[in-house]
Amino acid sequence: MDGLPESFADGAEKTAFVLLCVAALCFPFSVAACNIALAGSLLAGLIGGHYLAGLRLVWQRHRSLCIAWLAYLSLFPIGLLWSLDAERGMQIIGRQWFWLLTPLVAYLLRDQSRRHAFLMVFSLGLILHLLFCLAQYNGLVELVNKAGSTADNPTGFIGHTSFGLVYGIWAALLMHWSMFMQGWPRWLARLFALAGVGMIFLSSGRGGYLVLAVLLMVMLWKLIKASTWLKMAAAGLGLAIMVAGLSIGPGKARMLESWHSIQAMEHGNFKNPEARFSMWYTAIQAWEQHAPMGVGTGGFHVASAGIMAQRPDLFFGGIPPSHPHNMLLQSLTRWGPAGVLLLGALFVIWIREGWRRDWDTGPTAGLIALTGIALFVQGLTEPSFEEHFPGVLAAMLLGTGLAATGVSGRQTERAA
């Protein structure tokens, strides 16, 4: 890099890459270990000058996406100006640090061999975690206070709220990757993808089912070379298989719970529905009471406590919620309609950047669109950007997809 000895810059780059791979391996098991490795990678990238090189790379190739990101992220500090709890808002801003990784990842993985090495390590971590989940399902190991992860809901250290998104994206990546493989590696990749999907159905995260269904239709549309009617028929068959799986699997009870909650809501009953419906209602009420700007960054828990006192018939599971379990409603409550518009614009540009790529160029060509679509779908029932696993996963895989955008349609990125 400019101004640094070549050997020092090369050493810093290799260190940043190794630490990135360590983070990918630790990702499904330990939030602390993953964050430490990512912070080390970011520090090495800053010292070696590679972070700035990554910023230039992403700005040159994806300027509209950069502008959309900057516009959305600017809402966090601006929202402190009218926040009901600015101190909590500062904590929320601090939790967005992992989005700083994307430009560095895009630079570190600009080489095809590095991209494949990173994805191999990332996949190894998820495979090991999948084995852990299988042991958990059979009662061989037990976890306590891990986001609803139990033997009946075997989602390991990731927890049921993020499990479907993580393994849904991974399964889609493996299926895409297998198309560039030959022989037994192709079928091994598909077997692992099927195992990931199967474990999603053994868990009870309904958001995961929805993410999986949408990603299935996306993969069929982008990768299957057939007529539109045939693609629609294949998508219908896939969804029918999913519904059949839900009707006999552990997810059946959760789907029935959602249906009964919807029926109760139609009659104005907030006591019987699950807490998420009360949270959504609270988010709308919080914005209406603080229209048009909203409650500011970090102010939702203050507003929800007030509404909880006003409406004792609402059900929150004991305490005022700190978020509404919906990314769009969260933006509305924090920053008003401008927040929803900027968040929507970000996802439109994000998904468009990946959708218009030629997915036949390589297994990483679809990662930009897949991460954007999955995060948006999960955001309908979860605060995607505010959670460790979806956020870190999206930051790393978005960077991986951006790193491969230099591959042209004539330069097919073959699997290692």
C-alpha positions in Angstrom: 0.0 0.0 0.0 1.1 3.6 -0.5 3.5 4.9 2.2 4.1 1.5 3.8 6.8 -1.1 3.1 5.5 -3.8 0.8 6.3 -6.6 3.2 4.5 -4.9 6.1 1.4 -4.2 4.0 1.4 -7.9 2.8 1.7 -9.1 6.3 -1.1 -6.9 7.5 -3.3 -8.1 4.7 -2.6 -11.8 5.4 -3.3 -11.2 9.1 -6.6 -9.5 8.3 -7.6 -12.4 6.0 -6.6 -15.1 8.5 -8.6 -13.4 11.3 -11.5 -13.0 9.0 -11.5 -16.8 8.4 -11.1 -17.4 12.2 -14.2 -15.2 12.7 -16.1 -17.2 10.0 -15.2 -20.5 11.8 -16.3 -19.2 15.2 -19.4 -17.4 13.9 -22.0 -20.1 14.7 -20.5 -20.9 18.1 -19.3 -17.8 20.0 -20.3 -14.2 19.6 -17.3 -13.0 21.7 -14.7 -15.0 19.7 -16.2 -14.0 16.4 -16.3 -10.3 17.4 -12.7 -10.4 18.7 -11.5 -11.9 15.4 -13.5 -9.5 13.3 -12.2 -6.5 15.3 -8.6 -7.8 14.8 -9.2 -8.2 11.1 -10.6 -4.6 11.0 -7.6 -3.3 12.9 -5.1 -5.0 10.7 -6.9 -3.7 7.6 -6.8 -0.2 9.0 -3.1 -0.4 9.9 -2.2 -1.9 6.5 -4.3 0.6 4.5 -6.5 -2.1 3.0 -9.6 -0.7 4.6 -9.3 2.5 2.6 -8.6 0.5 -0.5 -11.8 -1.5 0.1 -13.8 1.7 0.5 -12.5 3.0 -2.8 -13.2 -0.3 -4.5 -16.8 -0.5 -3.3 -17.4 3.2 -4.0 -16.2 2.9 -7.6 -18.2 -0.2 -8.4 -21.3 0.3 -6.3 -21.8 4.0 -5.7 -25.6 3.9 -5.5 -25.4 1.2 -2.9 -22.8 3.1 -0.9 -25.0 6.3 -0.9 -28.1 4.3 0.2 -26.1 2.8 3.1 -24.7 6.1 4.2 -28.2 7.7 4.0 -29.7 4.9 6.2 -26.9 4.8 8.7 -27.0 8.6 9.1 -30.5 8.2 10.6 -28.9 6.6 13.7 -26.9 9.6 14.9 -29.5 12.1 13.6 -32.3 10.3 15.5 -30.5 11.1 18.8 -31.6 14.7 18.4 -35.2 13.8 19.4 -34.6 10.5 21.1 -36.6 9.6 24.3 -33.4 7.9 25.5 -30.3 9.1 23.8 -28.0 7.0 26.0 -29.7 3.8 24.8 -29.5 5.2 21.3 -25.7 5.5 21.6 -25.6 1.8 22.5 -27.6 0.9 19.5 -25.3 2.9 17.2 -22.3 1.1 18.7 -23.9 -2.3 17.8 -23.8 -1.3 14.1 -20.0 -1.5 14.0 -19.9 -4.8 12.0 -21.2 -3.0 8.9 -17.7 -1.4 8.8 -16.4 -4.8 7.8 -18.0 -5.0 4.3 -15.5 -2.8 2.4 -12.6 -4.7 4.0 -14.1 -8.1 3.1 -14.7 -6.9 -0.4 -11.0 -6.0 -0.7 -9.5 -9.0 1.1 -11.6 -11.5 -1.0 -11.0 -9.9 -4.4 -9.0 -13.0 -5.3 -11.0 -16.0 -6.3 -8.9 -18.5 -4.3 -9.4 -16.4 -1.2 -13.1 -16.2 -1.7 -13.4 -20.0 -1.9 -11.1 -20.5 1.0 -13.2 -18.2 3.2 -16.4 -19.9 2.1 -14.9 -23.3 2.8 -14.0 -22.2 6.4 -17.4 -20.6 6.8 -19.1 -23.8 5.7 -17.0 -25.9 7.9 -18.1 -23.9 10.9 -21.7 -24.3 10.0 -21.3 -28.0 9.4 -19.8 -28.5 12.8 -22.6 -26.4 14.3 -25.1 -28.6 12.4 -23.6 -31.7 14.0 -23.9 -29.9 17.4 -27.6 -29.2 16.7 -28.1 -32.9 15.8 -26.6 -33.9 19.1 -28.8 -31.3 20.9 -31.9 -32.8 19.1 -31.0 -36.3 20.5 -30.4 -35.0 24.0 -26.6 -35.5 24.0 -25.9 -31.9 24.8 -28.0 -29.1 26.5 -27.9 -25.4 26.3 -29.4 -22.9 28.7 -30.7 -19.4 27.8 -29.7 -19.5 24.1 -32.6 -17.7 22.4 -35.1 -20.6 22.7 -32.6 -23.3 21.6 -33.7 -26.6 23.2 -33.9 -30.2 22.3 -37.4 -29.6 20.8 -36.0 -26.6 18.9 -32.4 -27.6 18.1 -30.9 -24.4 16.9 -27.6 -24.6 18.8 -25.8 -21.4 19.7 -27.5 -19.3 17.0 -31.0 -19.5 18.5 -34.4 -19.9 16.8 -34.9 -16.3 15.7 -31.8 -16.3 13.4 -31.3 -20.0 12.6 -33.5 -20.1 9.5 -31.9 -17.1 7.9 -28.3 -18.3 8.5 -28.9 -21.8 7.2 -31.3 -20.7 4.5 -28.7 -18.5 2.9 -26.0 -21.2 3.4 -28.2 -23.8 1.8 -28.9 -21.5 -1.2 -25.1 -20.8 -1.5 -24.3 -24.5 -1.5 -26.9 -25.3 -4.1 -25.5 -22.6 -6.3 -21.9 -23.7 -5.7 -22.7 -27.3 -6.5 -23.6 -26.2 -10.1 -19.9 -25.4 -10.6 -18.6 -28.7 -9.1 -18.2 -32.1 -10.6 -18.5 -35.6 -9.2 -18.8 -36.4 -5.5 -18.1 -32.8 -4.3 -21.3 -31.7 -6.1 -23.4 -34.2 -4.3 -21.7 -33.6 -1.0 -22.5 -29.9 -1.2 -26.1 -30.7 -2.0 -26.3 -33.2 0.9 -25.1 -30.5 3.3 -27.6 -28.1 1.9 -30.4 -30.6 2.4 -29.2 -31.2 6.0 -29.3 -27.5 6.7 -32.9 -27.3 5.3 -33.9 -30.3 7.3 -32.6 -28.8 10.5 -34.6 -25.6 9.8 -37.8 -27.7 9.7 -36.8 -29.4 13.0 -36.7 -26.0 14.6 -39.7 -23.8 15.2 -38.8 -20.4 13.8 -41.6 -19.4 11.5 -39.5 -16.6 10.1 -37.0 -19.2 8.9 -39.7 -21.0 7.0 -40.7 -17.8 5.2 -37.0 -17.0 4.4 -36.5 -20.5 3.1 -39.6 -20.4 0.9 -38.6 -17.1 -0.7 -35.0 -18.2 -1.3 -36.3 -21.4 -2.9 -38.3 -19.3 -5.4 -35.4 -17.0 -6.1 -33.0 -19.9 -6.8 -35.5 -21.5 -9.1 -36.0 -18.3 -11.0 -32.4 -17.3 -11.4 -30.7 -20.7 -12.0 -33.1 -23.0 -13.6 -33.0 -22.7 -17.4 -36.7 -23.3 -18.3 -39.8 -21.5 -19.2 -41.6 -19.2 -16.8 -44.5 -21.7 -16.4 -42.1 -24.5 -15.6 -40.4 -22.4 -13.0 -43.7 -21.5 -11.5 -44.7 -25.2 -11.4 -41.4 -26.1 -9.8 -41.8 -23.3 -7.2 -45.3 -24.5 -6.5 -44.1 -28.1 -6.0 -41.4 -26.9 -3.7 -43.8 -24.9 -1.6 -46.2 -27.8 -1.4 -43.4 -30.0 -0.1 -42.6 -27.3 2.5 -46.2 -27.1 3.6 -46.4 -30.9 3.9 -43.2 -30.9 6.0 -44.7 -28.3 8.3 -48.0 -30.2 8.7 -46.2 -33.2 10.2 -43.1 -31.6 11.8 -42.4 -29.6 14.9 -43.3 -26.4 13.2 -47.0 -27.3 13.0 -47.7 -26.1 16.5 -46.1 -22.7 15.9 -48.0 -22.2 12.6 -51.3 -23.1 14.4 -50.3 -20.6 17.2 -49.9 -17.9 14.6 -53.3 -18.7 13.0 -55.1 -18.6 16.4 -53.4 -15.3 17.2 -54.6 -13.8 14.0 -58.1 -14.9 14.7 -58.0 -13.5 18.2 -56.7 -10.2 16.9 -59.7 -9.9 14.5 -61.9 -9.8 17.6 -59.7 -7.2 19.4 -58.3 -9.8 21.8 -54.7 -9.0 22.8 -54.4 -11.4 25.7 -54.5 -14.6 23.7 -52.3 -13.6 20.7 -48.5 -14.0 21.1 -46.5 -11.1 22.2 -45.3 -10.1 18.7 -48.8 -8.9 17.7 -48.9 -6.6 20.7 -45.4 -5.3 19.8 -46.5 -4.4 16.3 -49.6 -2.6 17.6 -47.4 -0.8 20.1 -45.0 0.3 17.4 -47.8 1.9 15.5 -49.2 3.6 18.6 -45.7 4.8 19.6 -45.3 6.5 16.2 -48.8 8.0 16.3 -48.1 9.5 19.7 -44.8 11.0 18.6 -45.6 11.8 14.9 -44.2 12.7 12.5 -40.5 12.2 13.7 -41.0 9.1 15.9 -39.4 8.3 19.2 -35.8 8.7 17.9 -32.9 6.2 18.1 -33.2 4.3 21.3 -36.5 5.6 22.4 -38.8 2.7 21.7 -38.6 1.0 25.1 -39.6 4.3 26.8 -42.6 4.6 24.5 -43.6 1.0 24.9 -43.5 1.3 28.7 -46.0 4.2 28.5 -48.3 2.3 26.1 -48.1 -0.8 28.3 -49.3 1.3 31.2 -52.2 2.7 29.1 -53.2 -0.6 27.6 -53.0 -3.4 30.3 -54.7 -5.7 27.8 -51.6 -5.9 25.7 -49.4 -8.9 26.1 -45.6 -8.5 26.2 -44.4 -11.5 28.1 -43.8 -9.5 31.3 -41.7 -6.5 30.4 -42.0 -3.6 27.9 -40.3 -4.6 24.6 -37.1 -2.9 23.4 -38.0 -3.4 19.7 -41.2 -4.2 17.8 -40.0 -7.5 16.1 -40.4 -5.9 12.7 -37.7 -3.9 10.9 -40.1 -1.7 8.9 -42.1 -0.8 12.0 -38.9 -0.2 13.9 -37.8 2.4 11.4 -41.2 4.0 11.4 -41.2 4.3 15.2 -37.7 5.6 15.4 -37.6 8.0 12.5 -41.0 8.3 11.0 -41.9 7.8 7.3 -38.5 9.0 6.2 -36.9 6.1 8.0 -39.2 3.6 6.2 -38.5 5.2 2.9 -34.7 5.2 3.3 -34.8 1.6 4.6 -36.9 0.6 1.6 -34.6 2.4 -0.8 -31.6 0.6 0.7 -33.1 -2.8 0.1 -34.3 -2.0 -3.4 -30.8 -0.9 -4.4 -29.1 -3.7 -2.5 -31.2 -6.4 -4.1 -31.1 -4.8 -7.6 -27.3 -4.7 -7.4 -27.2 -8.5 -6.9 -30.2 -9.4 -9.1 -28.9 -7.9 -12.3 -25.6 -9.8 -12.0 -25.0 -12.8 -14.2 -25.3 -15.7 -11.6 -23.7 -18.1 -14.1 -20.3 -16.5 -13.5 -19.8 -18.2 -10.2 -21.1 -19.4 -6.8 -20.6 -16.0 -5.1 -22.5 -14.1 -7.8 -25.8 -14.5 -6.0 -24.7 -13.5 -2.5 -25.5 -9.8 -2.9 -29.1 -10.5 -3.7 -29.5 -13.5 -1.4 -28.4 -11.6 1.7 -30.6 -8.6 0.8 -33.7 -10.7 0.1 -33.2 -12.9 3.2 -32.6 -10.0 5.5 -35.6 -8.1 4.3 -37.9 -11.2 4.6 -36.6 -11.9 8.1 -37.1 -8.3 8.9 -40.8 -8.7 8.6 -40.8 -10.6 11.8 -37.5 -9.7 13.4 -35.2 -6.7 13.9 -32.7 -8.1 11.4 -30.1 -5.3 11.5 -30.1 -5.2 15.3 -29.1 -8.9 15.8 -25.6 -10.3 15.8 -26.0 -13.4 13.6 -28.0 -11.9 10.7 -26.0 -8.7 10.8 -22.5 -10.2 10.9 -23.5 -12.9 8.3 -24.9 -10.2 5.9 -21.8 -8.0 6.4 -19.4 -10.8 5.5 -21.4 -12.4 2.7 -22.3 -9.0 1.1 -18.6 -8.2 1.1 -17.9 -11.6 -0.5 -20.4 -10.9 -3.2 -19.1 -7.4 -3.8 -15.6 -8.8 -4.1 -16.6 -10.9 -7.0 -18.3 -8.2 -9.1 -15.1 -7.7 -11.1 -15.8 -11.1 -12.7 -17.3 -10.6 -16.1 -19.9 -12.8 -17.9 -17.1 -14.3 -20.0 -15.0 -15.1 -16.9 -16.8 -17.9 -15.1 -15.7 -18.2 -11.5 -15.2 -21.9 -11.1 -15.3 -23.6 -7.7 -12.1 -24.6 -6.2 
